[in-house]
Amino acid sequence: MEREFDFVIVGAGSAGCALAGRLADSGGDSIALVEAGGRDHHTLVWTPAGYAALLPRAGARNYGYATVPQPGLDGRRGYQPRGRGLGGSSSLNGMIYLRGRPGDYDDWAAAGCDGWSWDDVLPYFRRAECNVRVDGRDDHPLHGGSGPQQVSDLRTPNPFGQRFIEAAQQAGYPYNDDFNGETQQGAGWYQVTQHGGERWNAARAYLHGGRGGAACNGGRANLHVLAGLPVLRIAFAGRRAIGVMVRQDGREQLIRARREVIVSAGAFGSPQLLMVSGVGPARHLGEFGIPMVHDLPGVGGNLQDHLGVALHKRVGSPELFGVSLGGVFRLLGEILRYRRDRSGMLSSNYAEAGAFVCSRAGLDEPDLQLHFVVAMADDHLRRMHLGHGYSCHVCLLRPRSRGEVRLASPDMRAAPRIDPGYLSDVRDLDDLVAGVRIVRSIFAMPQLAALGGKELYSAGLRADGSDDDAVRAFIRARADTIYHPVGTCRMGMDTRAVVDPQLRVRGVQALRVVDASIMPTLVGGSTNAPAIMIGERAHDLIRFAPHVTLRLPEPALEA
Ligand SMILES: Cc1cc2nc3c(=O)[nH]c(=O)nc-3n(C[C@H](O)[C@H](O)[C@H](O)COP(=O)(O)OP(=O)(O)OC[C@H]3O[C@@H](n4cnc5c(N)ncnc54)[C@H](O)[C@@H]3O)c2cc1C
């Protein structure tokens, strides 16, 4: 195997694939995209409903991390699935296509991230996107029609999604035809990262287009996709990153980067890789005897995640996913249907419909998101129930609680120590209480209530809203991630920032971080499209602004 490349990118997830594909197409440099997991060519990855089999437990395609016990969640450990293999978490995610709101990015810019305002990032969202609604056209002010990331409407929307949307309208929330349009408010269908009824993950978008072939590089001779090769640490000469260390043929080997090492290992993997390589808070690294390259106190801090709580309702309808004899027969038919024309229940992303709502009057933008799931999705599908039903998750879009990622071992192959600090800011809990009430008010509307059924865990909550303490207890007992950790290699201009607005790691040379970990704050939506946007924009920063040097004050050493 060739051992020296111009760029070495660690992690073939949403951002890493976008960056690698773009870099390979825009110049003659050689690129190594080094990914811990394997290829994504698998039925369970490409069949949308297949992720139900991958989500519940750790395995070859899912890191399946656990958090440390969370005081805010009655001491429970949260679950943190993360995609492993080409496509990263875009091979395991719920496929919902969302960007957040313009104000989210304007806040980034206002916090010192020059070049990351909405006007700056919108062209990258559009460049990335091929939205079926504007297919082939590039004159839409918000959507792209010719990018590599396919975005579609669901092929076979579930009738219960329609009932949810109508129930939400009965509860006073307007219909919204496009959550990435002018306004986010209201209820509607999600658009999904699918094409022809199949998952369109970042690997298909940017690497191989879903075609076979072991190289996975879409025929580009300068792109070397090295799957199944976990990076152990970044190699430095002084403070300059010169490559990455991997274990191959029974020994550690250096893959050398002539120009840059780019870390795209995700919100947990990227800070972990920096820390095991000697870039991070000095005292913490000292606990593990890791030789210091640079004391960067912000690495691993600022962890933010969307915490959600689900309300489930058992309803005896085989239109919904569920466990029953009738359900098995229906599923067999659905498998044949999917094989025939890629439609039917197997093209479902489960969280088919949703809503953006405000927890209280007077907010400029919705602060709560609802995911209506056409199954009783309980505890990340780790707890199954007999029968059929639906659920609705409510999550807080801009939580104030902060956590951190730390090492549990100096070995990169061990799981990191993840502490999201859920509900450490009590205001988050109060906003979720409002969210639970909103979900129940929608469940109570005729379009859903007429179908009957019984709530699994929330039936005892009062309808008149007079039992906030009980709702708080319900949330503490049941809430968990809806899978959007970000912020652990935060971009900014202050002394605790990890990367500058060109995504260069502060205090060292030839090293960048490019993935969801650089987000200063969570956006008001899910995080796959924003991670891809980050990869797209990083390409332009690397290609077109390589010689701009930004000088920042060095962080003071911790006492
Ligand atoms: C279950 C689930 C559901 C989700 N649902 C949605 C959704 O519906 N819509 C949405 O927009 N977002 C969703 N998300 C979130 C979204 O998918 C992620 O935010 C996004 O994919 C993150 O991209 P990334 O590039 O930062 O990291 P990732 O895509 O996670 O990629 C990181 C990659 O780095 C690799 N890596 C890590 N360490 C190493 C190492 N040492 N050596 C080599 N490779 C390494 C990993 O194997 C992985 O492939 C979901 C996520 C999950 C897990």
The ligand as an SDF file (V2000), in Angstrom:
LIG
                    3D

 53 58  0  0  0  0  0  0  0  0999 V2000
  -29.0720    6.6270   15.1600 C   0  0  0  0  0  0  0  0  0  0  0  0
  -28.8360    7.9880   14.5690 C   0  0  0  0  0  0  0  0  0  0  0  0
  -29.8940    8.6710   13.9590 C   0  0  0  0  0  0  0  0  0  0  0  0
  -29.6870    9.9340   13.4150 C   0  0  0  0  0  0  0  0  0  0  0  0
  -30.6900   10.5260   12.6940 N   0  0  0  0  0  0  0  0  0  0  0  0
  -30.4320   11.6390   11.9800 C   0  0  0  0  0  0  0  0  0  0  0  0
  -31.3750   12.1430   11.0520 C   0  0  0  0  0  0  0  0  0  0  0  0
  -32.4490   11.5670   10.8460 O   0  0  0  0  0  0  0  0  0  0  0  0
  -31.0520   13.2720   10.3680 N   0  0  0  0  0  0  0  0  0  0  0  0
  -29.8650   13.9160   10.5440 C   0  0  0  0  0  0  0  0  0  0  0  0
  -29.6410   14.9450    9.9230 O   0  0  0  0  0  0  0  0  0  0  0  0
  -28.9570   13.4540   11.4300 N   0  0  0  0  0  0  0  0  0  0  0  0
  -29.1880   12.3150   12.1050 C   0  0  0  0  0  0  0  0  0  0  0  0
  -28.2330   11.7910   12.9170 N   0  0  0  0  0  0  0  0  0  0  0  0
  -26.9910   12.5550   13.1410 C   0  0  0  0  0  0  0  0  0  0  0  0
  -26.0690   12.6000   11.9380 C   0  0  0  0  0  0  0  0  0  0  0  0
  -26.0950   11.3790   11.2430 O   0  0  0  0  0  0  0  0  0  0  0  0
  -24.6670   12.9210   12.4390 C   0  0  0  0  0  0  0  0  0  0  0  0
  -24.6860   14.1510   13.1320 O   0  0  0  0  0  0  0  0  0  0  0  0
  -23.6510   13.0510   11.3050 C   0  0  0  0  0  0  0  0  0  0  0  0
  -23.6440   11.8880   10.5240 O   0  0  0  0  0  0  0  0  0  0  0  0
  -22.2740   13.3070   11.9140 C   0  0  0  0  0  0  0  0  0  0  0  0
  -21.3220   13.3830   10.8980 O   0  0  0  0  0  0  0  0  0  0  0  0
  -19.7830   13.4420   11.2540 P   0  0  0  0  0  0  0  0  0  0  0  0
  -19.0700   13.5290    9.9600 O   0  0  0  0  0  0  0  0  0  0  0  0
  -19.5580   14.4740   12.2660 O   0  0  0  0  0  0  0  0  0  0  0  0
  -19.4540   12.0390   11.9920 O   0  0  0  0  0  0  0  0  0  0  0  0
  -19.7920   10.5480   11.6060 P   0  0  0  0  0  0  0  0  0  0  0  0
  -20.7000   10.5000   10.4270 O   0  0  0  0  0  0  0  0  0  0  0  0
  -20.2270    9.8630   12.8360 O   0  0  0  0  0  0  0  0  0  0  0  0
  -18.4070    9.9520   11.0920 O   0  0  0  0  0  0  0  0  0  0  0  0
  -17.2960    9.6940   11.8850 C   0  0  0  0  0  0  0  0  0  0  0  0
  -16.5240    8.5740   11.2100 C   0  0  0  0  0  0  0  0  0  0  0  0
  -15.2170    8.5230   11.7500 O   0  0  0  0  0  0  0  0  0  0  0  0
  -14.8450    7.1770   11.9000 C   0  0  0  0  0  0  0  0  0  0  0  0
  -13.7970    7.0860   12.9150 N   0  0  0  0  0  0  0  0  0  0  0  0
  -13.8760    7.3910   14.2230 C   0  0  0  0  0  0  0  0  0  0  0  0
  -12.7060    7.1650   14.8320 N   0  0  0  0  0  0  0  0  0  0  0  0
  -11.8640    6.7090   13.8720 C   0  0  0  0  0  0  0  0  0  0  0  0
  -10.5020    6.2840   13.8780 C   0  0  0  0  0  0  0  0  0  0  0  0
   -9.7750    6.2780   14.9840 N   0  0  0  0  0  0  0  0  0  0  0  0
   -9.9470    5.8510   12.7190 N   0  0  0  0  0  0  0  0  0  0  0  0
  -10.6720    5.8580   11.5690 C   0  0  0  0  0  0  0  0  0  0  0  0
  -11.9600    6.2330   11.5120 N   0  0  0  0  0  0  0  0  0  0  0  0
  -12.5470    6.6620   12.6530 C   0  0  0  0  0  0  0  0  0  0  0  0
  -16.1420    6.4990   12.3070 C   0  0  0  0  0  0  0  0  0  0  0  0
  -16.0720    5.0930   12.1310 O   0  0  0  0  0  0  0  0  0  0  0  0
  -17.1410    7.1960   11.4170 C   0  0  0  0  0  0  0  0  0  0  0  0
  -17.2690    6.5370   10.1770 O   0  0  0  0  0  0  0  0  0  0  0  0
  -28.3980   10.5430   13.5000 C   0  0  0  0  0  0  0  0  0  0  0  0
  -27.3440    9.8540   14.0940 C   0  0  0  0  0  0  0  0  0  0  0  0
  -27.5410    8.5900   14.6070 C   0  0  0  0  0  0  0  0  0  0  0  0
  -26.3850    7.8600   15.2250 C   0  0  0  0  0  0  0  0  0  0  0  0
  1  2  1  0
  2  3  1  0
  2 52  2  0
  3  4  2  0
  4  5  1  0
  4 50  1  0
  5  6  2  0
  6  7  1  0
  6 13  1  0
  7  8  2  0
  7  9  1  0
  9 10  1  0
 10 11  2  0
 10 12  1  0
 12 13  2  0
 13 14  1  0
 14 15  1  0
 14 50  1  0
 15 16  1  0
 16 17  1  0
 16 18  1  0
 18 19  1  0
 18 20  1  0
 20 21  1  0
 20 22  1  0
 22 23  1  0
 23 24  1  0
 24 25  2  0
 24 26  1  0
 24 27  1  0
 27 28  1  0
 28 29  2  0
 28 30  1  0
 28 31  1  0
 31 32  1  0
 32 33  1  0
 33 34  1  0
 33 48  1  0
 34 35  1  0
 35 36  1  0
 35 46  1  0
 36 37  1  0
 36 45  1  0
 37 38  2  0
 38 39  1  0
 39 40  1  0
 39 45  2  0
 40 41  1  0
 40 42  2  0
 42 43  1  0
 43 44  2  0
 44 45  1  0
 46 47  1  0
 46 48  1  0
 48 49  1  0
 50 51  2  0
 51 52  1  0
 52 53  1  0
M  END
$$$$
